[in-house]
Amino acid sequence: MKHIMPSLPEPDPTEAFIRALSETQSALRAYCFASLGQSDEAKEAFQRANIALWRKCSDWNPETSFLPWAITVAKFEVLGVLRDRQRRESRFVFDPDVVELMLDESANVAKHSSYRTEALENCLAKLSESNRKVLSDYYVDGHSITDLSTTYRKAASALKVMLLRLRGKLRECIERTLEKGGAA
């Protein structure tokens, strides 16, 4: 005779994230120590990586493998620690001509960023007020998907899909606007 198990409730995405993060702690720690060698810096990178992963919890798709994503996040934290070390240990002085070229390039980047910002503002204005409010609540005010789910009385998965679609619309609008040569 077969024994039928009662169906279990779907796990909370946060619970899945915590489980995945917990299961990968030794691999993340090993990655940081293998990358940096120095235990204090490796500990710092490991801690930074965990904080960054926690902050990006809502970006992880539970249907994908957690470890490759977590290692990518840890990689950027290791690079940050290396950059900090380089700043502390050496003061490399550039030739004035090189500095001028870097400043010119920086100005070009800033100008491009300004165009993107203007395009974003124009594209946001094309969205409905309710869509802008959801985006603002999530990205500006930092409310979690769970909070928004309660506020807007929608399933967390529906809100994630909504945010994904809105980001896609904005990206397409910005790209079209920049291709046309400015904010329209």
Residue pairs with C-beta under 8 A, 6 or more apart in sequence:
11 19
13 58
13 62
13 145
13 156
14 57
14 146
16 62
17 57
17 60
17 62
20 60
20 62
20 66
20 70
21 50
21 53
21 54
21 66
21 70
23 66
24 66
24 67
24 70
27 67
27 70
27 71
28 46
28 49
28 50
28 70
28 71
28 74
29 42
29 46
31 71
31 74
31 75
31 78
32 42
32 43
32 45
32 46
32 49
32 74
32 77
32 78
33 39
33 42
33 46
35 42
35 45
35 75
35 78
36 42
36 45
36 78
36 81
36 82
41 81
41 85
44 81
45 74
45 77
45 78
45 80
45 81
46 74
48 77
48 80
48 81
49 70
49 73
49 74
49 77
49 78
52 73
52 76
52 77
53 70
53 73
56 73
58 144
58 145
58 160
60 66
60 69
94 102
115 178
115 182
115 183
116 174
116 178
118 182
118 183
119 173
119 174
119 177
119 178
119 182
119 183
120 170
120 174
121 183
122 173
122 177
122 183
122 184
123 169
123 170
123 173
123 174
123 177
124 132
124 135
124 170
126 173
127 135
127 166
127 169
127 170
131 166
134 148
134 152
134 159
134 162
134 163
134 166
135 163
135 166
137 143
137 147
137 148
137 151
138 145
138 148
138 163
143 151
145 156
145 159
145 160
146 156
148 154
148 159
149 155
149 156
149 159
152 159
154 162
177 183
177 184
